[in-house]
């Protein structure tokens, strides 16, 4: 680490301390000095991206987050912040592309999978929504989305797919009333039928 990098690291750490104490403006000044001295300090670009996004300066936030990602392409947190920035700016396709990249890097990223599934569902891309949701882990928060997918399948008269979606909601959240009601409405048992060799 050379002199400039050490000085940049000092500004970065001071910025972090100021931010923790609620002094965001001075923190930004320290982080800006850090990236001035060491443009390759990805963590400072990331912090600046978050700070500018929170101040509503989305253009600068996007630039800083893109710099952070350029320095560390595998930083899924920076990519997720960029997605949030895109969504604030109603740049849905850019957000979708970034979420797909996150899932290529970290296929089990539940938050990215859920966000991508929601965006696909909003666009009426139901099967892609299911694919995105399946790529993340089955967690309790996904139950609502599986139920919503089940209802969309019902409306499309794709009843077998609706039953599967409701059952997946129950895997996420056992005993979840909306999923059980969806299955009852389709005259389907709430439990999976036994495999042929189990009968």
C-alpha positions as CSV (number, residue, x, y, z in Angstrom):
1,X,0.0,0.0,0.0
2,X,1.5,3.3,-1.1
3,X,1.2,6.7,0.6
4,X,-1.8,7.8,-1.4
5,X,-3.6,4.6,-0.7
6,X,-2.9,4.9,3.0
7,X,-4.2,8.5,3.1
8,X,-7.3,7.4,1.1
9,X,-7.9,4.6,3.6
10,X,-7.7,7.1,6.4
11,X,-10.3,9.4,4.8
12,X,-12.5,6.4,4.1
13,X,-12.4,5.3,7.8
14,X,-13.0,8.8,9.0
15,X,-16.0,9.0,6.6
16,X,-17.4,5.8,8.1
17,X,-17.0,7.1,11.6
18,X,-18.7,10.4,10.7
19,X,-21.5,8.5,9.0
20,X,-22.1,6.3,12.1
21,X,-22.4,9.4,14.2
22,X,-25.0,10.9,11.9
23,X,-22.9,13.4,10.0
24,X,-23.6,12.3,6.5
25,X,-22.4,15.5,4.8
26,X,-18.9,15.4,6.3
27,X,-18.8,11.6,5.7
28,X,-19.4,12.3,2.0
29,X,-16.6,14.8,1.9
30,X,-14.2,12.3,3.4
31,X,-15.3,9.5,1.0
32,X,-14.9,11.9,-2.0
33,X,-11.4,12.7,-0.8
34,X,-10.7,9.0,-0.5
35,X,-11.7,8.3,-4.1
36,X,-9.8,11.3,-5.2
37,X,-6.6,9.9,-3.7
38,X,-7.4,6.3,-4.6
39,X,-9.9,5.9,-7.4
40,X,-9.7,2.1,-7.0
41,X,-11.2,2.2,-3.5
42,X,-14.4,0.3,-4.3
43,X,-15.8,0.5,-0.8
44,X,-15.7,4.3,-0.8
45,X,-17.5,4.4,-4.2
46,X,-20.1,2.0,-2.7
47,X,-20.7,4.2,0.3
48,X,-21.0,7.3,-1.9
49,X,-23.5,5.5,-4.1
50,X,-25.7,4.8,-1.1
51,X,-25.3,8.3,0.3
52,X,-26.2,10.0,-2.9
53,X,-29.1,7.7,-3.5
54,X,-30.5,8.6,-0.1
55,X,-30.1,12.3,-0.9
56,X,-32.1,11.8,-4.1
57,X,-29.1,12.4,-6.3
58,X,-29.7,9.2,-8.4
59,X,-27.4,10.1,-11.3
60,X,-24.4,10.5,-9.1
61,X,-25.4,7.5,-7.1
62,X,-25.6,5.4,-10.2
63,X,-22.1,6.6,-11.3
64,X,-20.6,5.7,-8.0
65,X,-22.2,2.3,-7.8
66,X,-21.1,1.5,-11.3
67,X,-17.6,2.4,-10.4
68,X,-17.8,0.1,-7.3
69,X,-19.1,-2.7,-9.5
70,X,-16.4,-2.1,-12.1
71,X,-13.8,-2.5,-9.5
72,X,-15.4,-5.5,-7.9
73,X,-17.8,-7.2,-10.4
74,X,-18.8,-9.9,-7.8
75,X,-20.1,-7.3,-5.3
76,X,-23.7,-8.3,-5.2
77,X,-24.5,-5.7,-2.5
78,X,-23.4,-2.9,-4.8
79,X,-25.4,-4.4,-7.6
80,X,-28.5,-4.6,-5.4
81,X,-28.1,-1.0,-4.5
82,X,-27.9,-0.2,-8.2
83,X,-31.1,-2.1,-8.7
84,X,-32.8,0.0,-6.0
85,X,-31.6,3.1,-7.7
86,X,-32.9,1.9,-11.1
87,X,-36.3,1.1,-9.5
88,X,-36.5,4.6,-7.9
89,X,-35.9,6.0,-11.4
90,X,-38.5,3.5,-12.9
91,X,-35.8,1.9,-15.1
92,X,-37.4,-1.6,-14.8
93,X,-35.4,-3.3,-17.6
94,X,-32.1,-2.1,-16.2
95,X,-33.1,-3.4,-12.8
96,X,-34.1,-6.7,-14.3
97,X,-30.8,-7.0,-16.1
98,X,-28.8,-6.2,-13.0
99,X,-30.9,-8.8,-10.9
100,X,-30.2,-11.4,-13.5
101,X,-26.5,-10.7,-13.2
102,X,-26.7,-11.0,-9.4
103,X,-28.4,-14.4,-9.7
104,X,-25.6,-15.5,-12.1
105,X,-23.1,-14.6,-9.5
106,X,-25.1,-15.9,-6.5
107,X,-27.8,-18.2,-7.7
108,X,-29.3,-18.6,-4.2
109,X,-29.7,-14.9,-3.4
110,X,-33.2,-14.9,-2.0
111,X,-33.6,-11.1,-2.1
112,X,-32.6,-10.8,-5.7
113,X,-34.7,-13.7,-6.7
114,X,-37.8,-12.3,-5.0
115,X,-37.3,-8.8,-6.5
116,X,-36.8,-10.3,-10.0
117,X,-39.9,-12.5,-9.5
118,X,-42.0,-9.4,-8.5
119,X,-40.8,-7.4,-11.5
120,X,-41.6,-10.2,-13.9
121,X,-45.0,-10.7,-12.3
122,X,-45.7,-7.0,-12.6
123,X,-45.0,-7.3,-16.4
124,X,-47.2,-10.4,-16.7
125,X,-44.2,-12.6,-17.3
126,X,-45.6,-15.3,-15.0
127,X,-43.4,-18.3,-16.0
128,X,-40.3,-16.2,-15.8
129,X,-41.4,-15.0,-12.4
130,X,-41.7,-18.6,-11.2
131,X,-38.2,-19.4,-12.6
132,X,-36.8,-16.4,-10.7
133,X,-38.5,-17.4,-7.5
134,X,-37.3,-21.0,-7.8
135,X,-33.7,-19.8,-8.1
136,X,-33.8,-18.3,-4.6
137,X,-34.2,-20.3,-1.5
138,X,-37.7,-21.1,-0.3
139,X,-38.2,-18.7,2.6
140,X,-41.2,-17.5,4.5
141,X,-41.3,-14.2,2.8
142,X,-41.8,-15.9,-0.6
143,X,-45.2,-17.4,0.5
144,X,-47.1,-14.2,-0.5
145,X,-45.5,-14.2,-3.9
146,X,-46.3,-17.9,-4.5
147,X,-49.9,-17.2,-3.6
148,X,-50.0,-14.3,-6.0
149,X,-48.6,-16.5,-8.7
150,X,-51.2,-19.2,-7.9
151,X,-54.0,-16.6,-8.4
152,X,-52.5,-15.5,-11.7
153,X,-52.4,-19.1,-12.8
154,X,-56.0,-19.6,-11.7
155,X,-57.1,-16.6,-13.7
156,X,-55.3,-18.1,-16.7
157,X,-57.1,-21.4,-16.1
158,X,-53.8,-23.1,-15.5
159,X,-55.1,-25.0,-12.5
160,X,-52.3,-27.6,-12.1
161,X,-49.7,-24.7,-12.0
162,X,-51.9,-22.9,-9.5
163,X,-52.0,-25.9,-7.3
164,X,-48.2,-26.2,-7.4
165,X,-47.8,-22.5,-6.6
166,X,-50.1,-22.8,-3.6
167,X,-48.3,-25.9,-2.3
168,X,-45.0,-24.0,-2.7
169,X,-46.4,-21.2,-0.6
170,X,-47.1,-23.9,2.1
171,X,-43.6,-25.1,1.9
172,X,-42.4,-21.6,2.6
173,X,-45.0,-21.0,5.4
174,X,-46.8,-24.2,6.6
175,X,-50.4,-23.6,7.5
176,X,-50.5,-20.3,5.5
177,X,-54.3,-19.6,5.2
178,X,-54.3,-17.9,1.8
179,X,-52.5,-20.8,0.2
180,X,-54.8,-23.4,1.9
181,X,-57.8,-21.4,0.8
182,X,-56.5,-21.4,-2.8
183,X,-56.1,-25.2,-2.7
184,X,-59.6,-25.7,-1.2
185,X,-61.0,-23.4,-3.9
186,X,-59.5,-25.8,-6.5
187,X,-60.7,-28.9,-4.7
188,X,-57.1,-29.9,-4.1
189,X,-55.7,-31.4,-0.9
190,X,-53.4,-29.2,1.0
191,X,-50.8,-32.0,1.2
192,X,-48.9,-33.5,-1.7
193,X,-50.5,-36.7,-2.9
194,X,-48.3,-39.7,-2.0
195,X,-45.9,-41.1,-4.7
196,X,-47.3,-44.2,-6.5
197,X,-44.8,-46.5,-4.7
198,X,-45.9,-45.1,-1.3
199,X,-49.5,-46.2,-1.6
